[in-house]
Amino acid sequence: MVDQALPVIAVPRRLRREDLPAETVALARFLIGRILVHDSREGRTSGRIVETEAYVVGDASGHAFRGETRRNRSLFLDRGHAYVYFIYGCWFCLNVSSEYAGIGAGVLLRAVEPLEGLPLMARRRGITRPRDLTRGPGRLATAFGIDDRLDGLDLCAGHELWLGEAERPRNRIASSVRIGLTKEADRVLRFYERSNPFVSGPASLSP
């Protein structure tokens, strides 16, 4: 059973747009250790971002590769906007736009370390083991109550879904190839906090 008597977490400072690097790989690394917060009607959920993937300009595996469409237009917004899409008929995924307005690229949030709202996350996910609540992008979005209604939201403008400053120093950042791709699968564009148990994917990719 998820422990409901968790310590109170200090509210992090909201990140401003000028805090965010305007380059996809730099942003993917920068976000490790920062805080994702969703202040939904059901309550607050928050967690430390511990794993990201960069989908850079011109990346054939990225949703922006063929240009701007109605579906992917949030990727072409200025850095710090949410791009939420549905995949495999069952999961939503959350990305952060990562370049200047008009340039399509983004950072996929693959995993967070839960901080607040674990009982709410557990209800949404239908499980109780904390380590499995938010490991993987689909699990993360489900646990945080994120769906396509939040697509295009400015994560730096005081809305319900936002990014916060780190609440403690992060461990060393490691990198690997991205997970589950067939195009440009050999590019080392996945970043994670070393030795963090909430990182997703096979152990061979996160030594």
C-alpha positions in Angstrom: 0.0 0.0 0.0 1.3 3.5 -0.8 2.3 5.4 2.3 -0.1 8.4 2.7 1.9 10.0 5.6 4.6 11.4 3.3 6.8 14.4 4.3 5.7 17.8 3.1 7.6 18.9 0.0 8.7 22.5 -0.3 7.1 24.2 -3.4 9.8 24.6 -6.0 10.3 27.9 -7.8 8.6 27.8 -11.2 11.0 27.8 -14.1 10.9 30.8 -16.4 11.4 30.6 -20.1 14.7 32.3 -19.8 15.9 29.5 -17.5 15.5 27.0 -20.3 18.2 26.4 -22.9 17.0 27.0 -26.4 18.6 23.9 -27.8 17.2 20.4 -27.6 20.1 18.3 -26.3 20.9 21.0 -23.8 17.3 21.1 -22.6 17.1 17.3 -22.3 20.1 17.4 -19.9 19.0 20.5 -18.1 15.6 19.0 -17.2 17.2 16.1 -15.3 16.6 16.8 -11.6 14.0 19.5 -12.2 10.5 19.1 -11.0 7.3 18.3 -12.9 4.1 19.5 -11.2 0.4 19.0 -12.1 -2.1 20.9 -9.9 -5.2 19.1 -11.1 -8.7 19.3 -9.7 -8.0 15.9 -8.0 -4.9 17.2 -6.2 -1.2 17.9 -6.8 1.2 15.4 -8.2 4.9 16.1 -8.5 8.2 14.4 -9.2 11.9 14.8 -10.1 12.5 14.3 -13.8 15.1 11.5 -14.0 15.1 10.5 -17.6 14.6 12.3 -20.9 15.0 11.8 -24.7 16.0 14.5 -27.1 14.3 14.6 -30.6 16.4 17.2 -32.3 15.8 19.3 -35.4 15.9 17.1 -38.5 15.6 13.8 -36.5 13.8 11.2 -38.7 12.4 9.6 -35.5 10.8 12.8 -34.3 7.2 14.0 -34.9 8.4 17.3 -36.3 10.5 15.7 -39.1 8.0 16.2 -41.9 7.0 19.7 -40.9 4.3 21.4 -38.9 0.8 19.8 -38.8 -2.3 20.2 -36.7 -1.2 17.3 -34.6 2.4 18.3 -33.9 2.1 22.1 -33.9 2.9 22.3 -30.2 6.5 21.1 -31.0 6.9 24.3 -33.0 6.1 26.6 -30.2 8.8 28.4 -28.2 10.7 26.2 -25.7 8.8 25.2 -22.6 5.4 24.2 -24.1 3.7 20.9 -23.6 3.3 18.5 -26.6 1.0 15.7 -25.6 0.2 12.8 -28.0 -1.5 9.5 -27.9 0.4 6.3 -28.7 -0.3 2.5 -29.1 -4.0 3.2 -28.5 -3.6 3.4 -24.8 -0.9 5.8 -23.6 -0.4 9.6 -23.6 3.2 10.9 -23.6 4.4 14.4 -22.5 7.1 16.3 -24.4 8.6 19.7 -23.8 9.1 21.9 -26.9 12.8 22.7 -27.0 13.7 25.4 -29.6 12.7 28.9 -30.6 9.2 29.4 -32.1 8.8 28.0 -35.6 11.5 25.3 -35.1 10.1 21.8 -34.5 11.9 19.7 -31.8 11.2 18.4 -28.3 12.2 16.5 -25.2 10.3 13.4 -24.2 9.9 13.0 -20.4 10.5 9.3 -19.9 10.5 9.0 -16.1 10.2 10.9 -12.9 10.9 10.1 -9.2 7.5 10.6 -7.4 7.5 13.3 -4.7 3.9 14.3 -4.0 0.5 12.8 -4.6 1.6 9.1 -4.6 -1.9 7.9 -3.4 -3.5 9.8 -6.3 -0.9 8.4 -8.8 -1.6 4.9 -7.5 -5.4 5.2 -8.0 -4.8 6.5 -11.6 -2.4 3.6 -12.4 -4.2 0.9 -10.5 -1.0 -0.2 -8.7 0.6 0.5 -5.4 4.4 -0.1 -5.9 5.9 3.4 -5.9 8.8 2.4 -8.2 6.4 1.4 -11.0 4.2 4.4 -10.9 6.1 6.7 -13.2 8.8 4.6 -15.0 8.2 5.1 -18.7 6.5 7.9 -20.6 3.0 6.4 -20.7 3.0 5.5 -17.0 4.2 9.0 -16.2 1.4 10.7 -18.1 -1.2 8.4 -16.6 0.0 8.8 -13.0 0.1 12.6 -13.4 -3.4 12.8 -15.1 -1.9 14.2 -18.3 -3.9 13.9 -21.5 -4.3 15.8 -24.8 -6.3 18.5 -23.1 -3.0 19.8 -21.9 -1.4 19.8 -25.3 0.1 23.2 -26.1 0.0 24.4 -22.5 2.8 26.9 -21.6 4.7 25.2 -18.8 6.3 28.5 -17.8 3.1 30.6 -17.5 1.5 29.7 -14.2 -0.9 27.0 -15.5 -1.8 23.8 -13.8 1.0 21.8 -15.4 4.4 23.4 -14.8 8.2 22.9 -14.4 10.0 23.7 -11.2 13.6 24.2 -10.1 15.5 21.3 -8.6 14.9 20.6 -4.9 18.2 18.8 -4.3 21.5 18.2 -6.2 21.3 15.6 -8.9 23.6 12.7 -9.4 25.8 12.4 -12.5 23.9 12.4 -15.8 24.6 9.4 -18.1 23.5 8.9 -21.7 22.5 6.1 -24.1 20.7 5.4 -27.3 16.9 6.0 -27.2 14.4 3.3 -26.5 12.0 1.6 -28.9 13.0 3.3 -32.1 13.6 2.0 -35.6 14.8 5.3 -37.2 18.0 6.9 -36.1 18.1 4.3 -33.3 21.9 4.6 -32.8 21.9 8.2 -31.7 22.9 8.8 -28.1 20.1 11.1 -27.1 18.7 9.6 -24.0 19.7 11.1 -20.7 19.2 9.8 -17.2 20.3 10.3 -13.6 22.7 7.6 -12.8 21.8 5.1 -10.0 18.2 6.4 -9.8 15.8 3.4 -9.3 13.0 5.2 -11.1 14.7 5.3 -14.5 12.9 3.2 -17.1 14.1 0.8 -19.8 16.4 -2.3 -19.7 19.2 -2.3 -17.1 21.7 -2.7 -19.9 21.0 0.8 -21.0 21.2 2.4 -17.5 24.4 1.0 -15.9 
